[in-house]
Amino acid sequence: MGRLTTHVLDTAHGCPAAGMHYALFAADGTTPLVQGVTNADGRCDAPLLEGESLVAGHYELRFEVAAYFRAAGVQLPEPPFLSEVSIAFGVADTAAHYHVPLLVSPWAYSTYRGS
């Protein structure tokens, strides 16, 4: 059974990004399929999509990074360099596990397809 998961690591502080708001959108980007807040481990409590809800196509994950860093006490310029990070990606194999992590600081981010 395929599934889509994510987690967020705060590379500025060397810890999981607990309490970061996220939303998953289909390709049209208008209505969130799933939204929530990362747990103490910087993860979602359940897969974002799994089984029949994971269909082939394009998706976008959006993370509210400026709000997270402000809540963590980081003084950011106005406007912040990164206010929101969007990761656009595709799902081809609906039986596979797609893990889309975000490694983020107030000034940079990276992602990859994890396992």
Steps between C-alpha positions, in 0.01 A plus 500: 500500500646835397529795732628855522682623810709801600705635785674830568842555655605841634862518385559834673442344842585138421162359601164385363275788395216438745190712450550595134182548301480317167248437224491253212339608174418325175645651183237778480630639832168644611349271761714314754466123497654480847626760744637492850788564736812289546531306825788507751711290261437739208275242335133455424313259725378302198585477130379799301351264242491123479330221314236611253533867596856503358445546127756561229555864421653825616485623859629795701598508866504847662672569829460822703865545592506868605218449749684197640831687545329804652322273749843349582627848588703569187502867403431511128517803270179633355425362255675174591727340244290179515142540612364182345675206335314319225616165369345392171544131423346216305372157595533238227481171690197494729621179666825662618590697812570865419674674790555874444708651781583868544826617655465871571656807660388864471735537202504168312321171443544168328293194428536157344300185452563298811405148594 
